[in-house]
Amino acid sequence: MLRRGDRVRWCCRRSGRCCSTGPNVALTVYDVCRIARYLGVEWRELRGKYILAIVADMVAIPVLRGVGDGVCAFLEYRDGLPTCTIYPVRPLRCRLYPFHPASPSKKDIVYFDTYCPGYGYGEEVEPPWSLLEEYYREVSMQYKRMYELVFSEGYEPLEALERLIDETCGCVER
């Protein structure tokens, strides 16, 4: 666990471990929209092939789809190196790795995955606090609206998720 002001010795070693030990990397609905826009497709074209939904206690959560042994569907190897085919718009959770958010109510705490092959290499770095803030902002807006759709407006969880992604991607007026 790290707090503001703490530093950890880390640098990315491009092992691909972070992209091949899933699946179930949670996405924000904003991640879904960014990926669709980047690929030049309507977000619904991502369903099944790249993105799945997990329903947990009346809340639908979009996740990256894994292909065989939890390898991310967007991971390719080029010249023997793991490469993310959507790197410029990779999900916030991927951008944050090996740092893991603690809670929107504990914004000054982050967890670090010491199993990351980059741990102990490079210079000491601080957690990416501004990126964590962006993640918490997106997650908070997403869950607030999801709860409204399910518990106040009567949508079923998957319908609520689709509606929320439509709203977020600008496909429908709210």
Secondary structure by P-SEA (a helix, b strand, c coil): ccccccccbbbbccccccccccccccccaaaaaaaaaaacccccccccccbbbbbcccbbbbbbbbccccccccccccccccccccccccccccccccccccccccccbbbbcccccccccccccccaaaaaaaaaaaaaaaaaaaaaacccccccaaaaaaaaaaaaaccccc
